[in-house]
Amino acid sequence: MAAQDEPKTLKYRRIADDLRSGIARGEYSPGGALPGENDLMARYKVARMTVRQALAELQREGLAVARRGSGVYVSASAALPAHAATEANCDVAHGAPTEAPTRTLVVVFAGETARHLLTFGAECGFRAVLVEPDPDLAEQARAWAPDLVTSVGAAELDASCDFVVTDHHRPELGLVLRDALAGTTRWIGVLGNPRHPGRHRELLHALGVPERQIDRVHRPVGLNIGSRTPAEIAISTLAGLIADRNARPGGFR
């Protein structure tokens, strides 16, 4: 257990390390619940925010997933030994059913690229959500976006979420990024031509967002496969997200 005078940053890392070790030892089995916030607060004598930092770190690593109103659970494949993980991947490739989605793809602003991202994202195991603040565009998008909300807050962002803005010309760009940066969103990116400077930095500065937070926004987004069409851009973006989640270099060398 952490000492009483141990710095807060070390305390949350100690909690995360202990939980990570418990997962590796099988103390917390795949799909099973991790200790609750109150339990961890009492055990380590820390504030709730410190516990939430530790749990968020495990979620960012793909070891755990939060279920709203229920708690934080070990990911279904978190503790599989290497040979078992390989066999599971082989089974899925041959048509075996996959586990329920434990990650969320939040796509911002309706359009063709957004439509492909939602479609391909759902096929890749993401819970795919569209954020469209414009009422008219939202109404048009309901035909192809079954999970649609009109604000970033309604998307219920957490550490399982990847947040992709598909149109850097929209006037709401700064506001949606500010709202995403205010939470524990795992990954935030803006599509755009890397040869041109992004507007997001200027807009976020004007809204008073600190530089360290602005640096969390990725641009360009996706793997460099020479994508041009909306479908190709969606594939590139998703491939980059999957590579990042799996700690792989993807198409970059």
C-alpha positions in Angstrom: 0.0 0.0 0.0 1.2 3.5 -0.8 2.6 5.6 2.1 0.6 8.5 3.4 3.0 11.1 2.1 3.6 9.5 -1.3 3.0 12.0 -4.1 -0.5 11.8 -5.7 1.0 10.9 -9.2 2.8 7.9 -7.6 -0.2 6.9 -5.7 -2.4 6.5 -8.8 0.4 4.6 -10.6 0.8 2.3 -7.6 -2.9 1.5 -7.7 -2.8 0.9 -11.5 0.3 -1.3 -11.1 -1.4 -3.4 -8.3 -4.5 -3.9 -10.4 -2.4 -4.7 -13.5 -0.5 -7.3 -11.6 -3.8 -8.8 -10.2 -5.1 -9.1 -13.8 -1.8 -10.8 -14.9 -2.0 -13.3 -11.9 -5.6 -14.1 -12.6 -6.9 -12.5 -9.4 -9.2 -10.4 -11.6 -10.5 -12.7 -14.3 -11.4 -11.5 -17.9 -14.9 -10.1 -17.8 -14.9 -9.8 -14.0 -15.3 -6.6 -12.0 -12.4 -4.7 -10.6 -12.6 -3.3 -7.1 -15.0 -0.4 -6.8 -14.0 3.2 -6.3 -15.0 3.3 -2.6 -13.1 0.1 -2.0 -9.9 1.4 -3.6 -10.2 4.8 -1.8 -10.4 3.0 1.6 -7.6 0.5 0.7 -5.1 3.1 -0.5 -6.4 6.1 1.6 -6.6 8.3 -1.5 -9.2 10.7 -3.0 -11.7 9.5 -5.6 -9.9 11.4 -8.4 -6.7 9.4 -7.7 -8.6 6.1 -8.0 -10.3 7.3 -11.3 -6.9 8.2 -12.7 -5.7 4.7 -12.0 -8.7 3.1 -13.6 -8.6 5.4 -16.6 -5.0 4.3 -17.2 -6.0 0.6 -17.3 -8.8 1.6 -19.7 -6.4 3.4 -22.0 -4.2 0.3 -22.1 -7.2 -1.8 -23.1 -7.0 -3.9 -19.9 -10.3 -2.6 -18.5 -13.6 -1.2 -19.7 -16.1 1.0 -17.8 -19.8 0.1 -17.8 -22.0 3.1 -16.9 -23.8 2.6 -13.7 -22.1 -0.7 -13.0 -18.3 -0.2 -12.5 -15.0 -1.1 -14.2 -14.4 -4.6 -15.6 -11.4 -6.5 -16.9 -11.4 -6.6 -20.7 -12.4 -10.0 -22.0 -9.0 -10.7 -23.6 -6.8 -8.8 -21.1 -5.2 -11.8 -19.4 -5.1 -14.3 -22.2 -1.7 -16.0 -22.6 0.0 -15.4 -26.0 -1.0 -18.8 -27.5 -4.6 -18.4 -26.4 -4.8 -14.9 -27.9 -3.4 -16.3 -31.2 -5.9 -19.1 -31.2 -8.8 -16.6 -30.4 -7.7 -14.4 -33.3 -7.6 -17.4 -35.6 -11.1 -18.4 -34.5 -12.5 -14.9 -35.2 -10.8 -14.9 -38.6 -12.8 -18.1 -39.4 -16.1 -16.6 -38.4 -16.4 -17.2 -34.7 -18.5 -14.5 -32.9 -16.5 -11.7 -31.3 -17.0 -10.2 -27.9 -19.3 -7.2 -27.3 -17.7 -3.8 -28.1 -15.6 -2.4 -25.3 -14.5 0.7 -27.2 -16.4 3.7 -28.6 -15.7 5.6 -31.8 -17.2 9.1 -31.6 -17.4 10.7 -35.1 -18.1 14.4 -35.3 -19.9 16.2 -38.2 -22.1 14.3 -40.7 -20.7 13.6 -44.2 -19.6 10.8 -46.4 -16.4 10.2 -44.5 -18.4 10.1 -41.2 -20.8 7.6 -42.8 -18.0 5.2 -43.8 -16.3 5.6 -40.4 -19.5 4.6 -38.6 -20.1 1.6 -40.8 -16.5 0.3 -40.8 -16.1 1.2 -37.1 -19.1 -0.9 -36.2 -17.7 -3.8 -38.2 -14.3 -3.5 -36.3 -16.0 -3.8 -32.9 -16.5 -0.1 -32.0 -19.7 1.3 -30.6 -20.0 4.0 -33.2 -21.7 7.3 -32.3 -22.2 10.4 -34.5 -22.2 13.9 -33.1 -24.0 16.4 -35.3 -24.9 19.8 -33.7 -26.7 21.2 -36.7 -30.4 20.2 -36.5 -30.9 20.0 -40.3 -27.8 17.9 -40.9 -28.7 15.7 -37.9 -32.1 15.0 -39.3 -30.6 14.0 -42.7 -28.0 11.8 -41.0 -30.5 9.8 -38.9 -31.1 7.5 -42.0 -27.6 6.1 -41.7 -26.5 7.0 -38.1 -28.7 5.0 -35.7 -26.7 6.2 -32.7 -26.7 10.0 -33.2 -26.5 12.8 -30.6 -26.4 16.6 -31.1 -23.8 17.5 -28.5 -20.4 16.2 -27.3 -21.8 16.0 -23.8 -24.5 13.6 -24.9 -21.9 11.3 -26.3 -20.8 10.4 -22.8 -17.1 10.4 -23.5 -14.8 8.3 -21.3 -11.4 6.6 -21.4 -12.8 4.0 -23.9 -13.5 6.7 -26.5 -11.7 7.6 -29.7 -12.9 11.0 -30.9 -12.5 11.9 -34.6 -13.6 15.3 -36.2 -14.2 14.8 -39.9 -14.5 18.5 -41.0 -12.0 21.1 -39.9 -13.9 23.9 -41.7 -17.0 23.7 -39.5 -17.6 26.8 -37.2 -18.2 24.5 -34.2 -14.7 23.0 -34.5 -13.2 24.8 -31.5 -16.2 24.2 -29.2 -16.4 20.4 -29.9 -12.7 20.0 -29.3 -12.8 22.0 -26.1 -15.6 19.8 -24.8 -13.7 16.6 -25.8 -10.5 17.8 -24.1 -12.3 18.5 -20.9 -12.8 14.8 -20.2 -10.8 11.6 -20.2 -11.2 10.8 -23.9 -8.6 8.3 -24.9 -7.7 9.8 -28.3 -8.7 12.9 -30.1 -8.0 13.7 -33.8 -9.0 16.1 -36.6 -9.0 15.1 -40.3 -7.3 17.5 -42.7 -4.5 17.9 -45.2 -1.2 17.7 -43.4 0.3 20.3 -45.9 -2.0 23.0 -44.5 -1.9 24.3 -40.9 -4.8 23.2 -38.7 -7.3 25.8 -37.5 -7.9 23.9 -34.3 -4.9 25.4 -32.4 -5.9 29.0 -33.0 -9.5 28.3 -32.1 -8.7 26.5 -28.9 -6.2 29.2 -27.9 -9.1 31.7 -28.3 -11.3 29.6 -26.0 -8.6 29.6 -23.3 -7.6 25.9 -23.6 -4.1 25.3 -22.2 -1.3 24.4 -24.6 -0.7 21.0 -23.0 -4.3 20.1 -23.7 -4.2 21.4 -27.3 -1.2 19.1 -27.8 -3.5 16.1 -27.2 -5.2 16.7 -30.5 -3.7 14.6 -33.3 -3.4 16.0 -36.8 -2.9 14.5 -39.4 -4.9 11.4 -38.6 -4.6 7.8 -39.8 -2.0 5.8 -41.7 -0.3 7.1 -44.8 -1.8 4.9 -47.5 -2.4 7.7 -50.0 -6.1 7.8 -49.2 -8.2 10.2 -51.3 -11.9 9.1 -51.3 -14.1 9.2 -48.2 -14.1 5.4 -47.9 -10.2 5.3 -48.1 -9.9 8.1 -45.6 -12.2 6.1 -43.2 -10.1 3.0 -43.7 -6.8 4.9 -43.1 -8.3 6.5 -39.9 -9.6 3.3 -38.4 -6.3 1.4 -39.2 -4.4 4.1 -37.4 -6.7 3.9 -34.4 -6.5 0.1 -34.2 -2.7 0.2 -34.5 -2.5 2.8 -31.7 -4.8 0.8 -29.5 -2.7 -2.3 -30.1 0.6 -0.4 -29.7 1.7 -1.2 -33.2 3.5 1.1 -35.7 0.9 0.4 -38.4 2.0 1.8 -41.8 4.6 4.2 -40.4 8.2 3.3 -40.3 
